[in-house]
Amino acid sequence: MIFSDRCWVLHPHFWVLVLNVLLAWPDTCFRAEEAIHPRTKQLLAFVPPIFNDDDISPKEAELVRICKENKAVGRKVLAYTVYTGKRDTTTRLKTLLQAAGLKVAVLRASVSTDSREDWIMDQVDRGIDVLVCNPELVKTGLDLLDFPLHPHFWVDHLLSSVGLQCLYGPTSIAAFLAHWPETTREGVLSRL
């Protein structure tokens, strides 16, 4: 990777762009990733996908395994992913989980805030095994006790499940963070 604009490389916005790409890459490496200069629109860096549509990453395989194990004992899973916009991972996760024989729903921002709890309960009544969503959509005021397992793909939202555990006391809510070793994300986690 060659950066011809030395001034731009030293600019803080450049490093924010690079950091966002590095943090997203472990969860979105099934599609090409590119870093575009925000002003000139020049391509600064390009990385091809590691996995194609038919491949499953080790992290995704672990989510499938966990969801199948929980289905076998009658527990529903609320799987959090923060990439729901430009780098959407919800559709891919739904496809992979359905291919494994799980019934999956994806909560999207298009479901109004006032309707979300009813929408989730409707999905539970329909017999879903897994609900996939961005944690921002369910962070306050929703009854999520039907989902005793909360796998997280990014650390800032792990704390919300820990809060649920404290709020509901003896109700068992298991929360954990899945991440790739030897990545920028692991470096961030090691400093928390």
Helices and strands as residue ranges (DSSP letters): H 6-9, H 12-28, E 33-36, E 43-47, H 58-72, E 77-80, H 90-99, E 104-107, G 113-115, H 116-125, E 130-133, G 135-138, E 149-152, G 155-157, H 158-168, E 174-177, H 184-190
